[in-house]
Amino acid sequence: MANIGQVYKIHSDFYYVNYENSTYECKLRDVLKKQKQNIVVGDFVEFENGAIEKILPRKNYIPRPKVSNIDQIIIVSSVKEPDLDFLQLNRYICFAKYYDIPTKLCFNKNDLSLDDSTIQKVFKIYEPLGFDIVFTSALENDGIDDFKEILENKISVLCGNSGVGKSSLINAINPECNLRTKAVSEKTERGTHTTRHCEIIRVSDKTCIVDTPGFSNLKFDFLLPTEIDELFDEIKQYKSQCKFADCLHNTEVGCAVIENLEKIDETRYESYLNFVEEAKEYKEKIKYSGTKKERESHFKQTHDKIAVKISSRKRQSARNTQKQNIHKEVNEA
């Protein structure tokens, strides 16, 4: 009888599955390879005798980096070295919101902050939006208990720019993890990716963290410009009051968002405009390629394979056509 375990690491063609606190090295059945069913870290699978026979349905899925069945995303930013990047922070927040995954915010390297202005700005912007916020210093072991608390009993993905201290935080809550870290470059003020692959790391009996190589090259070039405002709650609330349904809240006359700009943080609005420009690239792409963007309700997804759904009316029409052709051939015979 097949066992059900969770893939916690993938290396080459080998899948490392956790089952009852033991690790099993498995390969993928040829039939699943032919079906092009790709397995990602976090997948629950049925396996037997070192062979994965079935991939179970996913609770959720992120394509970059590829990981599934997570409980929350923890966005890690640094207060200093590198300086807090509000554009990237908002990018990660919107990314998590698009995939409908609960999100919490962690601001590391708090020991390097010379004043409280950044902390005050963070709370002013993100606390009204309903985010849980923690400030930490992996170096000084400050705020680590608060960080542990937001991770407890969950599988969490840490995302953030390289150099913000994700690996250092994991080492701080469990030194036995001993993840590789690297200092931020003084010249570029940027970090270097020290994580090379996705892996679920168990930091306590009921707490797991997915260590990832980062969320690089993340752009909103897969949405239409009119869909971006759905990712910003403070902008979305005024959307229905705009004069035009396809308002981009930029220069349009009668835009309720523009009329309420004093109630929206400047960095959030600037991020929104940046993402709209990225979405315009996607709009131009499908415009000239002739690719029609189907509504999500018209698709069905099994793992990472997507197929267009056929409506019952069209399906019945196709069957009627087949029957007519059969009768026609019989009569002609």
C-alpha positions in Angstrom: 0.0 0.0 0.0 1.3 3.4 -1.0 2.3 5.9 1.7 1.6 9.7 1.6 4.5 12.0 2.3 5.6 15.6 1.4 8.4 16.5 -0.9 10.8 18.7 1.0 13.8 18.8 -1.5 14.4 18.1 -5.1 17.9 17.4 -6.5 18.4 16.4 -10.1 15.9 13.6 -10.8 15.6 12.6 -7.1 12.7 13.6 -4.9 13.3 13.6 -1.1 10.0 12.8 0.6 9.3 13.2 4.3 7.1 10.5 5.8 6.7 10.0 9.6 9.9 12.0 10.3 11.9 9.8 7.9 13.4 10.6 4.5 12.8 8.6 1.4 14.7 9.1 -1.8 12.3 8.6 -4.7 12.1 8.7 -8.5 9.1 9.7 -10.6 7.0 7.0 -12.3 7.5 7.0 -16.1 3.7 7.4 -16.6 3.8 10.7 -14.6 6.8 11.9 -16.7 4.8 11.2 -19.9 1.9 13.2 -18.5 4.4 16.0 -17.8 3.2 16.3 -14.2 5.9 18.3 -12.6 6.5 18.0 -8.9 7.6 21.0 -6.8 8.8 21.3 -3.2 5.7 21.1 -0.9 3.8 18.6 -2.9 2.1 15.7 -1.1 2.6 12.5 -3.0 1.8 8.8 -2.9 4.9 6.7 -3.1 5.9 3.1 -2.8 9.2 1.2 -3.1 11.1 4.4 -3.9 8.7 5.4 -6.7 6.2 8.4 -6.7 2.9 7.1 -8.1 0.5 10.1 -7.7 0.6 13.8 -6.9 -2.2 14.9 -4.6 -4.2 18.1 -5.2 -2.5 21.3 -4.1 -3.9 23.8 -1.6 -1.9 26.6 -3.4 1.0 27.0 -5.7 3.6 29.7 -6.5 5.4 29.5 -9.8 8.5 31.6 -9.0 10.1 30.0 -7.0 8.1 26.8 -7.5 6.6 25.8 -4.1 3.2 24.5 -3.0 1.0 23.8 0.0 2.3 26.7 2.2 0.4 28.4 5.0 1.9 31.9 4.7 4.5 34.1 3.2 6.8 36.1 5.4 8.3 39.1 3.6 11.7 39.9 5.0 13.1 43.4 4.4 16.1 45.1 5.9 16.0 48.4 7.7 19.6 49.2 6.6 22.3 47.6 4.5 20.6 47.5 2.1 18.1 50.3 2.8 14.5 49.5 3.0 13.2 49.2 -0.6 9.5 50.1 -0.5 9.0 49.3 -4.2 10.2 45.7 -3.8 8.3 45.3 -0.5 5.1 46.3 -2.2 5.9 44.0 -5.1 6.1 41.0 -2.8 3.0 42.1 -1.0 1.0 42.3 -4.2 2.5 39.0 -5.4 1.3 37.2 -2.3 -2.1 38.9 -2.6 -2.5 37.8 -6.2 -2.0 34.1 -5.1 -4.3 34.7 -2.1 -1.7 33.6 0.5 -1.7 35.1 4.0 1.2 37.5 4.5 3.2 38.9 7.4 6.1 41.4 7.4 9.5 41.1 9.1 12.0 44.0 9.1 15.5 42.7 10.0 18.8 44.5 10.9 16.9 46.7 13.3 20.2 47.2 15.2 21.5 49.3 12.3 18.7 51.8 12.4 20.0 55.2 13.6 16.5 56.6 14.4 12.9 55.4 14.6 11.7 57.2 11.4 11.7 54.1 9.3 9.9 52.1 12.0 7.3 54.8 12.3 6.8 55.0 8.5 6.4 51.2 8.3 3.7 51.1 11.0 1.9 54.1 9.4 1.7 52.5 6.0 1.2 48.8 6.7 -0.6 48.5 10.0 -3.8 50.1 8.7 -3.7 47.5 5.9 -4.0 44.7 8.5 -0.4 43.3 8.4 1.3 41.6 11.3 4.7 43.3 11.7 7.8 42.3 13.5 11.2 44.0 13.8 14.2 41.8 14.3 18.0 41.7 14.5 19.5 38.3 13.8 22.9 39.6 14.8 21.7 40.9 18.2 19.1 38.1 18.7 16.5 40.9 19.1 12.9 40.2 18.2 13.6 36.5 17.5 10.9 35.3 19.9 8.3 37.5 18.0 9.6 36.0 14.8 9.2 32.5 16.2 5.7 33.2 17.2 4.5 34.2 13.7 6.0 31.0 12.3 4.7 28.6 14.9 2.7 25.6 13.6 2.9 26.7 10.0 4.8 26.1 6.8 6.1 29.5 5.8 8.0 30.8 2.8 10.5 33.6 3.4 10.8 36.0 0.5 12.8 39.2 0.2 15.8 40.7 -1.6 19.2 39.0 -1.3 21.2 40.3 1.7 18.2 41.1 4.0 19.1 38.3 6.3 16.7 35.5 5.6 19.2 32.7 6.2 20.6 34.5 9.3 17.1 34.6 10.8 16.6 30.9 10.3 20.0 30.2 11.9 19.0 32.5 14.8 15.8 30.5 15.6 17.6 27.2 15.1 21.4 27.2 15.0 21.4 23.5 14.0 20.1 24.6 10.5 23.6 26.2 9.9 22.6 27.9 6.6 25.3 29.6 4.6 25.3 33.4 4.9 27.2 36.2 3.1 27.8 39.8 3.9 26.3 42.6 1.8 28.7 44.2 -0.7 29.9 47.6 0.4 30.2 48.7 -3.2 26.8 47.7 -4.6 25.0 47.6 -1.2 23.4 44.4 -2.4 23.5 40.9 -1.1 24.4 37.6 -2.9 22.1 34.7 -3.1 23.4 32.0 -0.7 20.4 29.6 -1.2 20.6 27.5 -4.4 17.4 25.5 -4.3 14.0 25.3 -2.5 14.0 23.2 0.6 11.6 22.8 3.5 13.5 23.1 6.7 12.0 21.9 10.0 12.9 24.4 12.7 10.8 22.8 15.4 8.4 19.9 15.8 5.5 21.8 14.1 7.2 24.7 12.4 8.7 24.6 8.9 10.3 27.2 6.7 10.8 26.9 3.0 14.2 28.3 2.2 14.2 29.6 -1.4 16.8 31.0 -3.8 14.8 34.2 -4.0 11.9 35.7 -6.0 14.1 37.2 -8.7 12.9 38.9 -11.9 9.4 39.2 -10.5 7.3 41.5 -12.7 3.6 42.0 -13.2 3.8 41.2 -16.9 1.1 38.6 -16.7 -1.8 40.8 -15.8 -3.7 43.5 -17.6 -3.3 47.1 -16.5 -6.9 47.3 -15.3 -6.3 44.4 -12.9 -3.4 45.9 -10.9 -5.7 48.0 -8.6 -7.2 44.8 -7.2 -3.8 44.2 -5.5 -4.0 47.5 -3.5 -6.8 47.6 -1.0 -6.4 51.4 -0.4 -6.8 52.0 -4.1 -9.5 49.4 -4.7 -11.9 50.9 -2.2 -12.3 54.0 -4.5 -12.4 52.1 -7.8 -16.2 51.8 -8.0 -16.5 55.6 -7.7 -14.4 56.3 -10.8 -16.2 57.8 -13.8 -14.8 55.2 -16.2 -14.8 51.4 -15.5 -11.4 51.0 -17.1 -9.8 53.8 -15.2 -6.1 53.4 -14.5 -6.1 56.1 -11.7 -3.4 58.1 -13.4 -4.5 61.1 -15.4 -8.1 60.3 -16.0 -10.8 63.0 -15.4 -13.3 61.9 -12.7 -10.9 59.4 -11.1 -11.9 58.9 -7.4 -8.4 57.6 -6.6 -6.7 60.8 -7.8 -9.3 62.8 -5.8 -8.3 60.8 -2.6 -4.5 60.7 -3.1 -3.9 62.4 0.2 -5.3 59.3 1.9 -2.9 56.9 0.0 0.8 56.6 0.9 3.1 58.0 -1.8 5.3 54.9 -2.0 2.3 52.7 -2.4 0.8 54.8 -5.2 4.2 55.0 -7.0 4.5 51.2 -6.7 1.0 50.9 -8.2 2.0 53.1 -11.2 5.2 51.0 -11.7 3.2 47.8 -11.8 0.7 49.3 -14.3 3.5 50.1 -16.7 4.8 46.5 -16.4 1.2 45.3 -17.1 1.1 47.5 -20.2 3.9 45.4 -21.6 1.8 42.3 -21.3 -1.2 44.1 -22.9 1.0 45.0 -25.9 2.3 41.5 -26.1 -1.1 39.8 -26.4 -2.3 42.6 -28.6 0.2 41.9 -31.4 0.6 38.2 -30.8 -3.1 37.5 -31.1 -3.2 35.7 -27.8 -6.5 36.1 -26.1 -6.5 36.2 -22.3 -9.2 33.8 -21.1 -11.0 34.4 -17.9 -9.7 32.2 -15.0 -13.1 30.6 -14.7 -12.6 29.2 -18.2 -9.6 27.2 -17.2 -9.1 24.0 -15.2 -5.8 23.2 -13.5 -4.3 19.9 -12.4 -1.0 20.5 -10.7 0.8 22.9 -13.1 -1.0 21.7 -16.2 -3.7 24.1 -17.5 -6.4 23.2 -20.0 -9.3 25.3 -21.3 -12.6 24.3 -20.1 -15.3 23.5 -22.6 -18.8 24.8 -21.7 -21.6 22.3 -21.5 -23.4 24.1 -24.4 -20.4 23.8 -26.7 -19.8 20.3 -25.6 -23.4 19.3 -26.5 -23.2 21.1 -29.8 -20.1 19.2 -30.7 -21.8 15.9 -29.8 -24.8 16.8 -31.9 -22.5 17.6 -34.9 -20.9 14.1 -34.5 -24.3 12.4 -34.5 -25.4 14.3 -37.6 -22.3 13.3 -39.4 -22.9 9.7 -38.5 -26.5 9.7 -39.7 -25.4 11.5 -42.9 -22.8 8.8 -43.6 -25.3 6.0 -43.0 -27.9 7.6 -45.3 -25.3 8.0 -48.1 -24.3 4.4 -47.7 
